[in-house]
Amino acid sequence: MESVHTSELLGRPVAKAWNAALAGTRQAKGVPAGTPGHLAVPVAGDSDEAKRVAMRLVDEIDPGTISRQATAGHGGPRRERAFGA
């Protein structure tokens, strides 16, 4: 319901992407998009265009190191940005 509320508040579609792989799996098996064996990241949303934007961002943005990501999750500082679809 949080995403529905956010979408209504912004007046824009919302898509969510989340990491479903453990850090060790990503470190051992993580390869760039287009490489055989590339790990998939789940993306959900009601708008096909918003999902395409989210998938492109997942493939294009380097999230940095595991230690940097540890501070971006629950309880840590978060950076959020609205992307137009």
C-alpha positions, 0 to 999 in steps of 0.5 A: 500500500505504501507504493500506491500511496506514493504514486497517488501523492506524486501523481506518477507511476511507481516501480520497485526494484529490490535485491533478492540475492545475498551479498556473497552471491552477488560478489561471487556471481554478479556480472554486468547486464548482458553477460550469460549468468547475469543475476536478475533483480525483481521489478514490480509496478503497474506501469510497463513504462515505469518498470522499463525505467526501473530495469534500465536504472538497475542495469545502468547504475553502479550501487557501489560497494557492499559496505556502502549499501549496508548504510542505505537500507533499513535504519540507515541514511537513504537517498531517494529521487523521483524519476520521470517515466 
